[in-house]
């Protein structure tokens, strides 16, 4: 095939994460809300009846559906469903950096404003045990504890070591993931939620 014809196939192509078609995609919203004339970050505690991660602290969000026009609309939809609010009260929704996890997921985080008193939120009890807020200034003034998780490479049985330089003694590069922990009163905010929160605060500074 002619080189020019080959490269024409790539003209105006929008790149995406390689292999993303096999990933599960999620969208979440970091909600900012005014409480007593101060900017707070709103969090959810996942319902204790949920199959995955019951009782953990998170942001509103969930899996992107085919009916969602894009990642942003998915984040807004999930937030309205979980907090019992109308989309019209969510404004200034802007993207943060997306995350490609080693567990086959891509997460698209957004930050946005809830233009509603916290007393008017009606969390969905099937998904949300309770909600709470923390002053944004707390996270700006109090950095997280950071710990590392190490992933070791373990090739499957029958891996063709004879086909690579070094064979069974190949120097696999171990992966490290940093886990962030914020402690506020009796709450422990960690994992993906803390990672997105740290990224957001870092962008502010």
Number of C-alpha atoms within 10 A of each C-alpha: 5 6 7 8 9 10 9 10 9 10 8 7 8 6 7 8 9 8 8 13 9 9 16 13 19 21 27 28 30 28 21 23 24 18 14 8 7 10 16 19 23 22 21 21 20 23 20 16 14 13 7 10 13 15 16 19 25 23 25 27 24 19 17 23 15 8 8 13 10 12 21 20 17 24 27 24 23 21 26 22 17 21 21 14 18 14 15 11 11 19 15 11 18 13 16 16 12 14 16 15 12 10 8 12 16 19 23 24 25 24 21 18 19 23 13 15 11 16 6 10 16 16 19 15 14 12 19 24 19 17 18 13 17 17 16 17 13 13 19 15 9 11 15 19 12 12 11 11 10 10 12 11 11 8 11 7 6 6 11 11 13 9 8 10 10 10 12 13 9 10 10 11 9 9 12 12 12 13 16 21 19 22 14 12 7 6 12 13 20 21 17 17 22 20 19 26 24 19 13 19 15 12 9 8 6
